[in-house]
Amino acid sequence: MVRALLGGLAALMLCAAGVFWWQGRAETREGTAPPLPVADAAVAPEGLPSADIEGLTGVAPPEATSVGKETRRFNLVDKDRDNRISRTEMLSLRASAFRKLDKDGNNLLTFEEWAYVTVDKFKSADGNGDLFLTREEFATTRPKAAPKPKQKCSCK
């Protein structure tokens, strides 16, 4: 079915290309070129147009508005830009996080699915497999510090 559809689409594209090629060909006639217009002093332009620009000012650039953190956060949630957040818009941010947690895809979140990350972290930290963490094992679960941004210095 897909092959037939793609074949039909390819045939239509080839037909369209042929029509454009056929219509785009220019007719040429054997013979002389059309005569050039005669230069007439009354018709010829005297030079480029100019304007007196002293005292004129252009339009002022638009003012930049200060968009605060809360305005940006509101605009992130307000998907249809009607300046109101519906329940669906508010919950849409949580839906993707829920889908990540729902490992079996049945739209039911069990405790094991909810605690999946914590369970994996515990298993990886429990080096001896005794289902208990010592102080040293627990220290390996510490969140990694975010890297500090590199300073941009233009001085050399």
C-alpha positions as CSV (number, residue, x, y, z in Angstrom):
1,M,0.0,0.0,0.0
2,V,2.8,2.4,0.9
3,R,4.8,1.5,-2.2
4,A,1.8,2.2,-4.4
5,L,1.2,5.5,-2.7
6,L,4.8,6.6,-3.0
7,G,4.8,5.4,-6.7
8,G,1.7,7.5,-7.5
9,L,3.3,10.5,-5.7
10,A,6.5,10.1,-7.7
11,A,4.5,9.9,-11.0
12,L,2.7,13.1,-10.1
13,M,5.9,14.9,-9.3
14,L,7.4,13.8,-12.6
15,C,4.3,15.0,-14.5
16,A,4.4,18.3,-12.7
17,A,8.1,18.7,-13.5
18,G,7.4,18.0,-17.2
19,V,4.6,20.5,-17.4
20,F,6.8,23.2,-15.8
21,W,9.7,22.4,-18.2
22,W,7.4,22.5,-21.2
23,Q,5.8,25.8,-20.2
24,G,9.1,27.4,-19.3
25,R,10.7,27.0,-22.7
26,A,11.1,30.3,-24.5
27,E,10.3,30.7,-28.2
28,T,13.1,32.2,-30.2
29,R,12.7,33.6,-33.7
30,E,15.3,33.9,-36.4
31,G,15.9,37.4,-37.5
32,T,17.0,40.8,-36.2
33,A,16.8,42.1,-32.7
34,P,14.2,44.8,-31.9
35,P,15.5,48.3,-32.4
36,L,17.0,50.1,-29.5
37,P,15.2,53.3,-28.3
38,V,16.6,56.5,-29.6
39,A,18.2,58.7,-26.9
40,D,16.2,61.9,-26.7
41,A,17.4,64.8,-24.6
42,A,13.8,65.5,-23.4
43,V,13.3,61.9,-22.2
44,A,16.8,61.2,-20.8
45,P,17.1,61.7,-17.0
46,E,19.4,64.4,-15.8
47,G,20.8,62.5,-12.9
48,L,19.9,60.7,-9.7
49,P,17.1,62.2,-7.6
50,S,18.1,63.9,-4.4
51,A,16.3,65.2,-1.3
52,D,17.1,67.8,1.3
53,I,17.6,65.8,4.5
54,E,18.6,68.6,6.8
55,G,16.3,68.8,9.9
56,L,14.6,65.4,9.1
57,T,14.5,62.6,11.7
58,G,13.5,59.0,11.3
59,V,11.0,57.0,13.2
60,A,12.1,56.2,16.8
61,P,12.9,52.5,17.3
62,P,10.3,50.6,19.4
63,E,10.8,50.5,23.2
64,A,12.0,47.2,24.6
65,T,9.6,45.9,27.3
66,S,10.9,44.4,30.4
67,V,9.5,40.9,30.7
68,G,9.7,39.6,34.2
69,K,10.3,36.1,35.4
70,E,6.7,35.5,36.3
71,T,5.5,36.8,32.8
72,R,7.8,34.4,31.1
73,R,6.6,31.5,33.3
74,F,3.0,32.4,32.6
75,N,3.6,32.5,28.8
76,L,5.3,29.1,29.0
77,V,2.1,27.6,30.4
78,D,-0.4,29.7,28.4
79,K,-0.1,27.7,25.1
80,D,-3.0,29.4,23.2
81,R,-2.0,32.9,24.2
82,D,-5.4,34.0,25.5
83,N,-4.0,35.4,28.7
84,R,-5.8,32.7,30.7
85,I,-4.5,29.3,31.9
86,S,-6.9,26.5,31.6
87,R,-6.7,23.3,33.7
88,T,-5.6,21.4,30.6
89,E,-2.8,23.8,30.0
90,M,-1.7,23.6,33.6
91,L,-1.6,19.8,33.6
92,S,0.0,19.5,30.2
93,L,3.4,20.2,31.8
94,R,2.9,17.3,34.2
95,A,1.7,14.9,31.5
96,S,5.2,14.4,29.9
97,A,6.7,13.8,33.3
98,F,4.0,11.3,34.1
99,R,4.7,9.5,30.8
100,K,8.3,9.2,31.7
101,L,7.5,7.6,35.0
102,D,4.8,5.2,33.6
103,K,7.3,2.5,32.4
104,D,4.6,-0.1,31.3
105,G,2.5,2.6,29.5
106,N,-0.8,1.6,31.1
107,N,-1.6,5.1,32.4
108,L,-1.4,3.8,36.0
109,L,1.5,4.8,38.2
110,T,2.5,2.1,40.7
111,F,4.7,2.9,43.6
112,E,7.6,1.0,42.0
113,E,7.3,3.1,38.8
114,W,7.1,6.3,40.8
115,A,10.2,5.3,42.9
116,Y,12.0,3.8,39.9
117,V,14.9,6.4,39.9
118,T,15.3,6.1,43.7
119,V,15.3,2.3,43.5
120,D,18.0,2.4,40.8
121,K,20.0,4.9,42.8
122,F,19.8,2.6,45.9
123,K,20.8,-0.5,43.9
124,S,23.8,1.2,42.4
125,A,24.9,2.7,45.8
126,D,24.5,-0.7,47.7
127,G,28.0,-2.0,46.7
128,N,27.9,-5.2,48.9
129,G,24.2,-6.0,48.1
130,D,23.1,-6.4,51.7
131,L,20.0,-4.0,51.1
132,F,21.5,-1.5,53.6
133,L,23.6,1.6,52.9
134,T,26.6,2.5,55.0
135,R,27.7,6.0,55.4
136,E,30.3,5.6,52.7
137,E,27.7,4.0,50.3
138,F,25.2,6.7,51.1
139,A,27.8,9.4,50.3
140,T,27.9,8.1,46.7
141,T,24.2,9.2,46.2
142,R,25.1,12.8,46.8
143,P,23.8,15.0,43.8
144,K,26.6,16.1,41.6
145,A,27.3,19.8,41.8
146,A,26.4,21.7,38.7
147,P,29.4,22.9,36.8
148,K,30.2,26.6,37.3
149,P,29.8,28.7,34.1
150,K,33.1,29.7,32.6
151,Q,33.9,33.4,32.9
152,K,33.9,35.2,29.6
153,C,36.7,37.7,29.7
154,S,37.5,39.9,26.7
155,C,40.8,41.0,28.2
156,K,44.0,39.3,26.9
